[in-house]
């Protein structure tokens, strides 16, 4: 990268044109941190010539995308765009003061050091960085680009800065501009927040301080109206956001689960589901939505007691609405549907005191790849409920119950989930001359028999077992 920069500086001197380093790179330098975005932005008044000379000097490819010429050096993205006005006027139309700084590269020796006396800073961004405050350059920028409403929360979380009062007031006043945003933009910004270790805090901030969360999730207005009952001291929404907090407390605690279980959870959560969205964000979203069906399921029995039986099923409608609204993938929808509709299963098993092999096998067949997700949310659900009813209540028994189920899923069920390396339905069709549907049903019976310890995972024993089944 240093060679790239030196050539760029040489081009600037050769033609006496203007090339400015702008944006977040300068902010991160002042903060004393490396550029986490792996992105560097330059603006120039001589764009075509700069790009042409760069490619002549260095054997490097670029792509043209919108207003940018984009170069890639390993994991680093370098963007160039045209500036047609004085640099201070250009910076006026940037978003936040902390991102509205520039340096003429003629005043830089390299990218590792910036002499702060050469930083062009018309909005005192450096002072706001020192004060750890996020400010808008001007309110009209927010009106032109409503995505800044959500980006302000992202910067707040990323930098651990505060939003100044004027920005908060501006967001609240212009909150309905979010309706103009493409759903994909809202989705992407939301998932950036869900990636955070304490996303519950920022979602709560979006609800209580900015009054914008119900634009993304209008369902929470109804959730706030129901939920208080014999088992809950909070409304449905408050309980759900607290459940999300407990989920994050568990996920990021080093010693909550045994090491082998924690490692398996980490592997499970790190898996990509669609594009750059991973399972962990979906689990957090599932925690927020797990009781979203309660407003639709609410009824009052003869004694006057409010009940929500079947809320895990009515919650499917909410999931389907959010899937369409946020343009999630079908796989993401299916994961959320299973989390919401099955989250009561572990508790029911606990209440019935039934962790028999047959019961657990049937549960795992039902919960499938989302078993880990459902067990975690079921645990957080009960902890968030009981801790508010009785802060001193010991939750160890339920935790042991969940851990037992998780370990059984790992050590027993996963071993029989796929036995195609030993036998599959085609082998059964060939050997026993049965129809395809019958062969697949036999495979299910074989898996169950292995899980329950009736037979070993050996082809000879499996074939003998099938012969007995077909007698």
Secondary structure by P-SEA (a helix, b strand, c coil): caaaaaaaaaaaaaccbbbbbccaaaaaaaacccccccbbbbbcccaaaaaaaaaaaccbbbbbcccccccccccbbbbbbbbcccaaaaaaaccccccccccccccccccccccccccccccaaaaaaaabbbbbccaaaaaaccaaaaaaaaaaaaccccccaaaaaaaaaaccccccccaaaaaaaaaaaaacccaaaaaaaaccccccccccccaaaaaaaccccccccccaaaaaaaaaaaaaaaaaccccccaaaaaaaaaaaaccccccccaaaaaaaaaaccccccccccccccccccccccccccaaaaaaaaaaaacccaaaaaaaaaaaaccaaaaaaaaaccccaaaaaaaaaaaccaaaaaaaaaaaaaaaaaaaacccccaaaaaaaaaaaaaaaaccccccccccccccaaaaaaaccccaaaaaaaaaaaaaaaaaccccccaaaaaaaaaaaac
